[in-house]
Amino acid sequence: MKLQMHAVHFNADKDLLAFIQKKVDKLETFYDRFIEGEVFLRIDKREKRNNKIVEIRLHIPGNILFAKAQKDSFEAATDQVVESLRRQVIKSKEKQATY
């Protein structure tokens, strides 16, 4: 799936971006009609702990899925966001099957 990665006010390393791409690509096992996706990585400077924010927006036919998480690390936040998106994908797919 084509993902646009945006690291806001910092430079994300390639390992982190590859990790996020790999996790999001696993969603294609549940649904194969993703159009595109956007990932936003932010650091909340007001917080000392849980200051890494990951937002992912996925476009599917007829819907946009969105999830956001704030954790101690980008990896932990990505895991939480991908799990939330997995549930949304399954729910959306079931809803489409009923129509």
N, C-alpha and C positions, 0 to 999 in steps of 0.2 A: 504494500500500500504506500502511496506517496504521502509523506508527512513533511510539513513545513515546520522547522524547529526555530523557535525564537527564544534566545536567552536575553532577558531584559536587564540591561546595565551590567553585564558581565559576559565573559567568554566561557562557554561550556566546552569541556574537553571532548575529544572524539569518543572516548570509552563510554562516557555518560550518554551521548547521543546514540551510540550503537546499542547500548542497553535498552534505552527507551524504544528504539525502532524494533528491536527483537521482541520486547514485551507486547507492543501494540500489534505487531504482525501475527502474534498468536491468536488475536481476536478473529482473524480470518478463518479459523477452524470452525467458528460458530456461525459466521455470516460472510459470504464472499462478494457482496455487492457494494463495498465501500467506495465512495467517490474520491474523497480526499480527507486529510486530517491536518490539524494544527496543534502544535504543542507549545505552550508558554512556560518558561522556567523563570522564576523570580526568587529573589532573596528579600525577605521582610526585615529591614534593618531595625525596626522598632522592637523586635523580639530577639532575645538571646538564645532561646531554645525553640525548637519547632519553627525555624525561620525559613525553611525551604518549601516553596510553593510550586506545585505542578498542576497545570490546567491542560486538559486535552479536549478538543472539539472534533468530532467525527461526523462527516456528512454521508448519509445514506439516502437512497431514493425516498423522498417524501418526509424526511425527518433529519434533525440534527441532534446528535447525542453529545452531552457535555458532562464532565466530571472535574472536580478540583479537590486537592488534598494539600495539607500543610503538615510537614513532619520534620524530624531532625536531619534527614538526608533526602536527596532527590530520589534515590533508589527506593526507599520505603514509601515515599509519596507516590511514586510511579506505580508500585505494586498495588497500593490502595485505589488509585484512579483506574487502573486497568481492570481490577476486580469489579468496581462499580460500573464501568463501561460494559463488561462482560454480562452483568445482570441486565443492563439496559438493552443490549443487543438481543439477548434471548427473549426479553419481554416484547421488544419491537417485532421480532421475527414471529413470535406466537400471535401477536395482534394482526400481522399481515396475513397469516395463515387462516385466520377466522373470517377474513373478508373475501 
